[in-house]
Amino acid sequence: MNGTLLLRITTAIILLTHSVFGIFNGGINDFGNLYLNQIGFAPFDVFLAWSIKL
């Protein structure tokens, strides 16, 4: 039980730091504009990227 809890907390910290750095360095807008726009989500690209990140 303690091993599973430690694994969950560690995973949560890793995912949280990934999200926070993406928010502050402009990576979310780049993901929306550069990737999602190219694969066909053109009108909602940045909105969808922010929805995924949050």
C-alpha positions in Angstrom: 0.0 0.0 0.0 2.8 2.5 0.8 4.6 1.7 -2.4 1.6 2.4 -4.4 1.0 5.7 -2.6 4.6 6.8 -3.2 4.3 5.9 -6.9 1.1 7.9 -7.2 2.6 11.0 -5.5 5.7 10.8 -7.6 3.7 10.6 -10.8 1.5 13.5 -9.8 4.6 15.7 -9.0 6.1 14.8 -12.4 2.9 15.6 -14.3 2.4 18.8 -12.4 5.9 20.2 -13.0 5.5 19.3 -16.7 2.2 21.3 -16.8 3.6 24.3 -14.9 6.6 24.7 -17.1 4.5 24.4 -20.3 2.2 27.1 -19.1 5.0 29.6 -18.3 7.3 29.0 -21.3 4.7 29.3 -24.0 4.8 25.7 -24.9 1.0 25.3 -24.9 0.5 28.0 -27.5 3.2 26.5 -29.7 1.6 23.0 -29.3 -1.7 24.5 -30.4 -0.5 26.6 -33.2 2.2 24.3 -34.6 0.9 20.8 -34.0 -2.9 20.9 -33.6 -3.3 23.4 -36.4 -1.5 21.1 -38.8 -3.5 18.0 -38.1 -6.8 19.7 -38.6 -8.0 21.5 -35.4 -7.5 24.9 -37.0 -10.3 27.0 -35.4 -9.9 25.5 -32.0 -6.2 24.8 -31.8 -5.0 26.9 -28.9 -8.3 26.5 -27.0 -8.0 22.7 -27.3 -4.3 22.8 -26.2 -5.2 24.8 -23.1 -8.1 22.4 -22.4 -5.8 19.4 -22.6 -3.2 21.0 -20.3 -5.7 22.1 -17.6 
